[in-house]
Amino acid sequence: MPRFLTMIRVDEKNAPEGGPSPEMEQRMGELLEEMTKAGVMLDTAGLTPTSAGTRAHWEGGELSVTDGPFTEAKEVVGGYSISQCKDKAEAIEWAGRFLKTHDPYWTVTAEVREIAEA
């Protein structure tokens, strides 16, 4: 069965102060538990803010390293999951269900991509 990487993109500048509500955290936890029991969820985690990140860039034979925050980025990857689904449609369905766990004042995007197998 194919594996999929889902990247959860958020706008750090407009993310609600204080993070997710307790109700939202509960909805997320219940969905992640359902996905785990269904054998779909392989791994998932939230990521630290870009202020704690570092970028390494290779160009013209030179390596540069830049510490965050990365002000030019409007949307950043705030979390990810790796799932094993029968097809991309199923992976998108799970991603949509995850987005719907968010409170209405959040703006969140899920990018779903199949993992290329060697």
DSSP file (Angstrom, degrees, kcal/mol; ACC not computed):
  #  RESIDUE AA STRUCTURE BP1 BP2  ACC     N-H-->O    O-->H-N    N-H-->O    O-->H-N    TCO  KAPPA ALPHA  PHI   PSI    X-CA   Y-CA   Z-CA
    1    1 A M              0   0    0      0, 0.0    85,-0.1     0, 0.0    86,-0.1   0.000 360.0 360.0 360.0 140.3    0.0    0.0    0.0
    2    2 A P        -     0   0    0      0, 0.0    83,-1.6     0, 0.0     2,-0.3  -0.312 360.0-137.1 -69.9 152.4    1.3    3.5   -0.8
    3    3 A R  E     -A   84   0A   0    112,-0.4   112,-2.7    81,-0.2     2,-0.4  -0.815  16.4-158.0-106.6 150.7    2.5    5.8    1.9
    4    4 A F  E     -AB  83 114A   0     79,-2.8    79,-2.4    -2,-0.3     2,-0.6  -0.984  11.4-146.3-133.0 139.7    1.6    9.6    1.9
    5    5 A L  E     -AB  82 113A   0    108,-3.2   108,-2.5    -2,-0.4     2,-0.6  -0.924  15.6-166.0-101.0 123.8    3.2   12.6    3.6
    6    6 A T  E     -AB  81 112A   0     75,-2.8    75,-1.7    -2,-0.6     2,-0.5  -0.959   2.8-162.0-111.4 120.2    0.7   15.2    4.7
    7    7 A M  E     -AB  80 111A   0    104,-2.7   104,-2.6    -2,-0.6     2,-0.7  -0.891   9.2-146.4-102.9 126.8    2.2   18.6    5.5
    8    8 A I  E     -AB  79 110A   0     71,-2.7    70,-3.5    -2,-0.5    71,-1.0  -0.835  17.1-159.3 -95.4 116.0    0.1   20.9    7.6
    9    9 A R  E     +AB  77 109A   0    100,-3.6   100,-2.3    -2,-0.7     2,-0.3  -0.810  14.5 173.0-102.4 134.9    0.7   24.5    6.6
   10   10 A V  E     -AB  76 108A   0     66,-2.7    66,-3.0    -2,-0.4     2,-0.9  -0.928  37.4-118.8-133.4 157.9   -0.1   27.4    8.8
   11   11 A D    >>  -     0   0    0     96,-0.6     3,-1.3    -2,-0.3     4,-0.6  -0.880  24.4-160.8 -95.3 105.0    0.5   31.2    8.7
   12   12 A E  G >4 S+     0   0    0     -2,-0.9     3,-0.7    62,-0.4    -1,-0.2   0.826  87.6  58.0 -58.5 -32.8    2.6   31.7   11.9
   13   13 A K  G 34 S+     0   0    0     61,-0.3    -1,-0.3     1,-0.2    62,-0.1   0.776 115.3  35.2 -70.1 -25.1    1.8   35.4   12.0
   14   14 A N  G <4 S+     0   0    0     -3,-1.3    -1,-0.2    93,-0.1    -2,-0.2   0.263  84.6 124.9-113.4  10.8   -2.0   34.7   12.1
   15   15 A A  S << S-     0   0    0     -3,-0.7     3,-0.1    -4,-0.6    91,-0.1  -0.483  75.1 -94.2 -69.1 140.5   -2.1   31.6   14.2
   16   16 A P    >   -     0   0    0      0, 0.0     3,-1.9     0, 0.0    -1,-0.1  -0.292  42.2-109.8 -58.4 134.1   -4.3   32.0   17.3
   17   17 A E  T 3  S+     0   0    0      1,-0.3    -3,-0.0    -3,-0.1     0, 0.0  -0.414 104.9  26.7 -63.4 136.6   -2.4   33.1   20.4
   18   18 A G  T 3  S-     0   0    0     -2,-0.1    -1,-0.3    -3,-0.1    -3,-0.0   0.357 109.1-118.0  90.4  -6.5   -2.3   30.3   22.9
   19   19 A G    <   +     0   0    0     -3,-1.9     0, 0.0    -4,-0.0     0, 0.0  -0.287  67.4   3.2  75.2-158.9   -2.5   27.5   20.2
   20   20 A P  S    S-     0   0    0      0, 0.0    82,-0.0     0, 0.0     0, 0.0  -0.242  73.9-115.6 -65.3 147.2   -5.3   25.0   19.9
   21   21 A S     >  -     0   0    0      1,-0.1     4,-2.5     4,-0.0     5,-0.2  -0.396  29.5-109.5 -72.7 159.5   -8.3   25.1   22.3
   22   22 A P  H  > S+     0   0    0      0, 0.0     4,-2.0     0, 0.0     5,-0.1   0.879 121.4  53.1 -58.2 -37.1   -8.8   22.1   24.6
   23   23 A E  H  > S+     0   0    0      2,-0.2     4,-2.4     1,-0.2     5,-0.1   0.904 109.0  48.7 -64.9 -40.8  -11.8   21.0   22.6
   24   24 A M  H  > S+     0   0    0      2,-0.2     4,-2.7     1,-0.2     5,-0.2   0.915 109.7  51.7 -64.8 -43.2   -9.8   21.1   19.4
   25   25 A E  H  X S+     0   0    0     -4,-2.5     4,-2.6     1,-0.2    -1,-0.2   0.882 109.8  50.6 -60.2 -38.0   -7.0   19.1   21.0
   26   26 A Q  H  X S+     0   0    0     -4,-2.0     4,-2.5     2,-0.2    -2,-0.2   0.935 110.1  48.7 -66.1 -45.7   -9.6   16.5   22.0
   27   27 A R  H  X S+     0   0    0     -4,-2.4     4,-2.2     1,-0.2    -2,-0.2   0.918 113.2  48.3 -59.9 -43.4  -11.0   16.3   18.5
   28   28 A M  H  X S+     0   0    0     -4,-2.7     4,-2.9     1,-0.2     5,-0.2   0.937 111.0  50.4 -61.1 -47.1   -7.5   15.9   17.0
   29   29 A G  H  X S+     0   0    0     -4,-2.6     4,-2.2     1,-0.2    -2,-0.2   0.899 110.3  49.6 -59.7 -41.9   -6.6   13.2   19.6
   30   30 A E  H  X S+     0   0    0     -4,-2.5     4,-2.2     2,-0.2    -1,-0.2   0.909 112.9  46.5 -64.5 -41.9   -9.8   11.2   18.8
   31   31 A L  H  X S+     0   0    0     -4,-2.2     4,-2.7     2,-0.2    -2,-0.2   0.928 112.1  49.9 -67.0 -43.8   -9.2   11.4   15.1
   32   32 A L  H  X S+     0   0    0     -4,-2.9     4,-2.2     1,-0.2    -1,-0.2   0.881 110.6  50.8 -63.1 -36.6   -5.5   10.4   15.4
   33   33 A E  H  X S+     0   0    0     -4,-2.2     4,-2.6    -5,-0.2    -1,-0.2   0.916 110.1  49.7 -64.5 -42.7   -6.5    7.5   17.6
   34   34 A E  H  X S+     0   0    0     -4,-2.2     4,-1.9     1,-0.2    -2,-0.2   0.914 111.5  48.7 -61.1 -43.0   -9.1    6.4   15.0
   35   35 A M  H  <>S+     0   0    0     -4,-2.7     5,-2.3     2,-0.2     6,-1.3   0.881 111.6  49.5 -65.6 -37.7   -6.4    6.6   12.3
   36   36 A T  H ><5S+     0   0    0     -4,-2.2     3,-1.4     1,-0.2    -2,-0.2   0.929 111.2  48.2 -66.9 -45.4   -4.0    4.6   14.4
   37   37 A K  H 3<5S+     0   0    0     -4,-2.6    -1,-0.2     1,-0.3    -2,-0.2   0.830 108.2  55.7 -64.1 -31.5   -6.6    1.9   15.1
   38   38 A A  T 3<5S-     0   0    0     -4,-1.9    -1,-0.3    -5,-0.2    -2,-0.2   0.529 114.7-118.9 -77.7  -5.4   -7.5    1.7   11.4
   39   39 A G  T < 5S+     0   0    0     -3,-1.4    -3,-0.2    -4,-0.3    -2,-0.1   0.662  86.8 109.1  77.5  15.9   -3.8    1.0   10.6
   40   40 A V      < +     0   0    0     -5,-2.3    44,-2.6    -6,-0.2     2,-0.4   0.871  53.8  78.0 -90.4 -43.5   -3.5    4.2    8.6
   41   41 A M  E     +C   83   0A   0     -6,-1.3    42,-0.2    42,-0.2     3,-0.1  -0.558  42.1 164.6 -78.4 122.3   -1.3    6.4   10.8
   42   42 A L  E     -     0   0A   0     40,-2.9     2,-0.3    -2,-0.4    41,-0.2   0.756  69.5 -15.2-101.0 -36.4    2.4    5.6   10.7
   43   43 A D  E     +C   82   0A   0     39,-1.6    39,-3.1     2,-0.0    -1,-0.4  -0.963  59.9 172.7-164.9 149.7    3.8    8.8   12.3
   44   44 A T  E     +C   81   0A   0     -2,-0.3     2,-0.3    37,-0.3    37,-0.2  -0.971   7.1 155.1-159.6 150.7    2.7   12.3   13.1
   45   45 A A  E     -C   80   0A   0     35,-2.0    35,-2.4    -2,-0.3     2,-0.2  -0.954  35.6-116.7-169.1 154.9    4.0   15.4   15.0
   46   46 A G  E     -C   79   0A   0     -2,-0.3     2,-0.3    33,-0.2    33,-0.3  -0.587  34.6-130.5 -87.6 162.0    3.8   19.1   15.3
   47   47 A L        -     0   0    0     31,-3.1     3,-0.1    -2,-0.2    -2,-0.0  -0.839  17.5-107.0-115.9 153.3    6.8   21.2   14.5
   48   48 A T        -     0   0    0     -2,-0.3    -1,-0.1     1,-0.1     5,-0.0  -0.296  53.2 -82.4 -68.4 161.7    8.5   24.0   16.5
   49   49 A P    >   -     0   0    0      0, 0.0     3,-2.0     0, 0.0     4,-0.2  -0.168  39.1-107.5 -63.1 160.8    8.1   27.5   15.1
   50   50 A T  G >  S+     0   0    0      1,-0.3     3,-1.7     2,-0.2    18,-0.2   0.753 115.5  74.0 -62.1 -22.1   10.4   28.8   12.4
   51   51 A S  G 3  S+     0   0    0      1,-0.3    -1,-0.3    17,-0.2    17,-0.1   0.756 100.6  44.1 -61.9 -21.9   12.1   30.9   14.9
   52   52 A A  G <  S+     0   0    0     -3,-2.0    -1,-0.3    15,-0.1    -2,-0.2   0.349 103.5  91.9-100.5   4.0   13.7   27.7   16.2
   53   53 A G    <   -     0   0    0     -3,-1.7    15,-3.3    -4,-0.2     2,-0.3  -0.461  57.2-152.4 -99.3 169.6   14.5   26.4   12.8
   54   54 A T  E     -D   67   0B   0     13,-0.3     2,-0.4    -2,-0.1    13,-0.2  -0.996   6.7-148.7-138.8 140.1   17.5   26.6   10.5
   55   55 A R  E     -D   66   0B   0     11,-3.2    11,-2.8    -2,-0.3     2,-0.5  -0.929   3.2-160.5-111.0 134.8   17.7   26.4    6.7
   56   56 A A  E     -D   65   0B   0     -2,-0.4     2,-0.4     9,-0.2     9,-0.2  -0.961  14.8-170.5-109.8 132.2   20.7   25.0    4.7
   57   57 A H  E     -D   64   0B   0      7,-3.0     7,-2.8    -2,-0.5     2,-0.5  -0.985  11.6-160.0-130.7 132.0   20.8   26.1    1.1
   58   58 A W  E     +D   63   0B   0     -2,-0.4     2,-0.3     5,-0.2     5,-0.2  -0.953  26.9 148.7-113.1 121.5   23.1   24.9   -1.7
   59   59 A E  E >   -D   62   0B   0      3,-2.4     3,-1.8    -2,-0.5    -2,-0.1  -0.957  64.4  -3.3-154.8 133.9   23.6   27.1   -4.7
   60   60 A G  T 3  S-     0   0    0     -2,-0.3     3,-0.1     1,-0.3    -1,-0.0   0.803 127.5 -55.7  58.2  31.7   26.5   27.6   -7.1
   61   61 A G  T 3  S+     0   0    0      1,-0.2     2,-0.4     0, 0.0    -1,-0.3   0.581 116.0 111.6  79.4   8.8   28.7   25.2   -5.2
   62   62 A E  E <   -D   59   0B   0     -3,-1.8    -3,-2.4     2,-0.0     2,-0.5  -0.934  55.9-147.4-120.3 140.6   28.3   27.1   -2.0
   63   63 A L  E     -D   58   0B   0     -2,-0.4     2,-0.4    -5,-0.2    -5,-0.2  -0.903  17.0-175.6-104.1 129.2   26.5   26.1    1.2
   64   64 A S  E     -D   57   0B   0     -7,-2.8    -7,-3.0    -2,-0.5     2,-0.4  -0.951   9.4-157.3-122.9 148.8   24.8   28.8    3.3
   65   65 A V  E     -D   56   0B   0     -2,-0.4     2,-0.4    -9,-0.2    -9,-0.2  -0.991   9.6-174.6-127.6 129.3   23.0   28.3    6.6
   66   66 A T  E     -D   55   0B   0    -11,-2.8   -11,-3.2    -2,-0.4     2,-0.2  -0.987  16.5-139.9-128.2 129.2   20.4   30.7    8.0
   67   67 A D  E     -D   54   0B   0     -2,-0.4   -13,-0.3   -13,-0.2   -15,-0.1  -0.605  40.6 -82.1 -83.5 148.6   18.7   30.6   11.4
   68   68 A G  S    S+     0   0    0    -15,-3.3   -17,-0.2   -18,-0.2     2,-0.2  -0.154  82.3  91.5 -74.0 175.2   15.0   31.4   11.6
   69   69 A P        -     0   0    0      0, 0.0     2,-0.9     0, 0.0   -18,-0.1   0.482  56.4-154.2 -77.8 160.0   12.5   33.0   11.8
   70   70 A F    >   -     0   0    0     -2,-0.2     3,-1.5     1,-0.2    -2,-0.1  -0.811  13.6-178.3-106.8  90.8   12.0   33.1    8.1
   71   71 A T  T 3  S+     0   0    0     -2,-0.9    -1,-0.2     1,-0.3    -3,-0.0   0.723  74.4  64.6 -67.4 -23.7   10.0   36.3    7.5
   72   72 A E  T 3  S+     0   0    0      2,-0.0     2,-0.6     0, 0.0    -1,-0.3   0.669  84.1  89.5 -75.4 -14.0    9.6   35.8    3.8
   73   73 A A    <   -     0   0    0     -3,-1.5     3,-0.1     1,-0.2    -3,-0.1  -0.730  50.9-176.6 -88.2 122.3    7.5   32.7    4.2
   74   74 A K  S    S+     0   0    0     -2,-0.6     2,-0.4     1,-0.2   -62,-0.4   0.940  77.6  32.6 -78.7 -52.0    3.7   33.3    4.5
   75   75 A E  S    S-     0   0    0    -64,-0.2     2,-0.3   -63,-0.1   -64,-0.2  -0.878  73.4-176.3-106.5 138.2    2.8   29.7    5.1
   76   76 A V  E     -A   10   0A   0    -66,-3.0   -66,-2.7    -2,-0.4     2,-0.7  -0.910  37.3 -97.7-127.7 157.6    5.1   27.3    7.0
   77   77 A V  E     +A    9   0A   0     -2,-0.3   -68,-0.3   -68,-0.2     3,-0.1  -0.659  40.5 174.2 -75.4 116.7    4.9   23.6    7.7
   78   78 A G  E     -     0   0A   0    -70,-3.5   -31,-3.1    -2,-0.7     2,-0.3   0.555  62.9 -12.5-100.6 -11.8    3.5   23.4   11.3
   79   79 A G  E     -AC   8  46A   0    -71,-1.0   -71,-2.7   -33,-0.3     2,-0.3  -0.973  59.8-153.1-174.5 172.5    3.2   19.6   11.4
   80   80 A Y  E     -AC   7  45A   0    -35,-2.4   -35,-2.0    -2,-0.3     2,-0.3  -0.967   2.5-159.8-151.9 164.0    3.1   16.4    9.4
   81   81 A S  E     -AC   6  44A   0    -75,-1.7   -75,-2.8    -2,-0.3     2,-0.5  -0.985  10.1-150.0-145.1 151.8    1.8   12.9    9.2
   82   82 A I  E     +AC   5  43A   0    -39,-3.1   -40,-2.9    -2,-0.3   -39,-1.6  -0.989  27.9 176.0-118.8 121.5    2.9    9.8    7.4
   83   83 A S  E     -AC   4  41A   0    -79,-2.4   -79,-2.8    -2,-0.5     2,-0.5  -0.854  29.2-139.0-125.3 159.2    0.0    7.5    6.5
   84   84 A Q  E     +A    3   0A   0    -44,-2.6     2,-0.3    -2,-0.3   -81,-0.2  -0.966  36.3 165.7-119.6 112.8   -0.5    4.3    4.6
   85   85 A C        -     0   0    0    -83,-1.6     3,-0.1    -2,-0.5     4,-0.0  -0.825  49.7-114.8-128.1 161.5   -3.6    4.4    2.5
   86   86 A K  S    S-     0   0    0     -2,-0.3     2,-0.3   -85,-0.1    -1,-0.1   0.821  94.9 -18.3 -66.7 -29.2   -5.1    2.4   -0.3
   87   87 A D  S  > S-     0   0    0    -86,-0.1     4,-1.7   -85,-0.1     3,-0.3  -0.962  75.4 -86.5-164.1 176.4   -4.9    5.4   -2.6
   88   88 A K  H  > S+     0   0    0     -2,-0.3     4,-2.6     1,-0.2     5,-0.2   0.848 119.8  61.5 -63.6 -35.0   -4.5    9.2   -2.7
   89   89 A A  H  > S+     0   0    0      1,-0.2     4,-2.1     2,-0.2    -1,-0.2   0.904 105.3  47.2 -59.4 -41.6   -8.2    9.7   -2.4
   90   90 A E  H  > S+     0   0    0     -3,-0.3     4,-2.3     2,-0.2    -1,-0.2   0.909 110.8  51.7 -66.8 -40.8   -8.2    8.0    1.0
   91   91 A A  H  X S+     0   0    0     -4,-1.7     4,-2.2     1,-0.2    -2,-0.2   0.898 110.8  48.3 -61.7 -40.2   -5.2   10.1    2.1
   92   92 A I  H  X S+     0   0    0     -4,-2.6     4,-2.6     2,-0.2    -1,-0.2   0.880 108.2  54.9 -67.2 -38.4   -7.0   13.3    1.1
   93   93 A E  H  X S+     0   0    0     -4,-2.1     4,-2.1    -5,-0.2    -2,-0.2   0.934 110.0  45.5 -60.3 -46.4  -10.1   12.2    2.9
   94   94 A W  H  X S+     0   0    0     -4,-2.3     4,-2.2     2,-0.2    -2,-0.2   0.909 112.0  52.3 -63.6 -41.9   -8.1   11.7    6.2
   95   95 A A  H  X S+     0   0    0     -4,-2.2     4,-2.4     1,-0.2    -2,-0.2   0.913 109.1  50.1 -60.9 -43.0   -6.4   15.0    5.7
   96   96 A G  H  X S+     0   0    0     -4,-2.6     4,-2.0     1,-0.2    -1,-0.2   0.900 108.6  51.5 -61.9 -41.7   -9.7   16.8    5.2
   97   97 A R  H  < S+     0   0    0     -4,-2.1     4,-0.5     1,-0.2    -1,-0.2   0.885 109.4  51.3 -63.0 -37.6  -11.0   15.2    8.4
   98   98 A F  H >< S+     0   0    0     -4,-2.2     3,-1.5     1,-0.2     4,-0.4   0.935 107.9  51.3 -64.8 -45.2   -8.0   16.4   10.2
   99   99 A L  H >< S+     0   0    0     -4,-2.4     3,-1.7     1,-0.3    -1,-0.2   0.883 104.0  59.2 -58.5 -37.9   -8.5   20.0    8.9
  100  100 A K  T 3< S+     0   0    0     -4,-2.0    -1,-0.3     1,-0.3    -2,-0.2   0.617  90.1  70.5 -70.1 -11.8  -12.1   19.9   10.1
  101  101 A T  T <  S+     0   0    0     -3,-1.5    -1,-0.3    -4,-0.5   -73,-0.2   0.694  82.4  97.0 -74.3 -16.6  -10.9   19.3   13.7
  102  102 A H  S <  S-     0   0    0     -3,-1.7     6,-0.0    -4,-0.4    -3,-0.0  -0.414  86.3-106.2 -74.3 146.2   -9.6   22.9   13.8
  103  103 A D    >   -     0   0    0      1,-0.1     3,-2.0    -2,-0.1    -1,-0.1  -0.348  37.5-105.7 -64.4 153.7  -11.7   25.7   15.3
  104  104 A P  T 3  S+     0   0    0      0, 0.0    -1,-0.1     0, 0.0    -2,-0.1   0.717 115.6  63.8 -59.3 -23.9  -13.3   28.0   12.6
  105  105 A Y  T 3  S+     0   0    0      2,-0.0     2,-0.2   -90,-0.0    -2,-0.0   0.526  85.3  94.2 -82.0  -3.4  -10.9   30.9   13.3
  106  106 A W    <   -     0   0    0     -3,-2.0     2,-0.5   -91,-0.1   -91,-0.1  -0.607  61.9-153.8 -82.9 147.2   -7.9   28.8   12.2
  107  107 A T        +     0   0    0     -2,-0.2   -96,-0.6   -96,-0.1     2,-0.4  -0.973  30.2 161.8-118.8 113.2   -6.6   29.0    8.6
  108  108 A V  E     -B   10   0A   0     -2,-0.5     2,-0.4   -98,-0.1   -98,-0.2  -0.978  22.9-162.4-137.5 142.3   -4.8   25.7    7.8
  109  109 A T  E     -B    9   0A   0   -100,-2.3  -100,-3.6    -2,-0.4     2,-0.5  -0.973   7.2-152.9-125.2 140.5   -3.8   23.9    4.6
  110  110 A A  E     -B    8   0A   0     -2,-0.4     2,-0.6  -102,-0.2  -102,-0.2  -0.964   4.2-162.8-113.0 127.4   -2.9   20.3    4.1
  111  111 A E  E     -B    7   0A   0   -104,-2.6  -104,-2.7    -2,-0.5     2,-0.5  -0.949   9.8-162.6-108.0 119.8   -0.6   19.3    1.3
  112  112 A V  E     +B    6   0A   0     -2,-0.6     2,-0.4  -106,-0.2  -106,-0.2  -0.893  14.1 170.6-107.7 125.7   -0.8   15.5    0.5
  113  113 A R  E     -B    5   0A   0   -108,-2.5  -108,-3.2    -2,-0.5     2,-0.2  -0.998  32.4-121.0-137.3 136.0    2.0   13.9   -1.4
  114  114 A E  E     -B    4   0A   0     -2,-0.4     2,-0.5  -110,-0.2  -110,-0.3  -0.505  30.7-120.0 -71.9 140.6    2.7   10.2   -2.1
  115  115 A I        -     0   0    0   -112,-2.7  -112,-0.4    -2,-0.2     2,-0.4  -0.722  27.0-123.8 -82.7 123.9    6.1    9.0   -0.9
  116  116 A A        -     0   0    0     -2,-0.5     2,-0.3  -114,-0.1    -1,-0.0  -0.541  23.8-141.9 -70.8 124.3    8.1    7.7   -3.9
  117  117 A E              0   0    0     -2,-0.4    -1,-0.0     1,-0.1    -3,-0.0  -0.689 360.0 360.0 -89.1 140.7    9.2    4.2   -3.2
  118  118 A A              0   0    0     -2,-0.3    -1,-0.1     0, 0.0    -2,-0.1   0.476 360.0 360.0 -68.6 360.0   12.7    3.1   -4.3
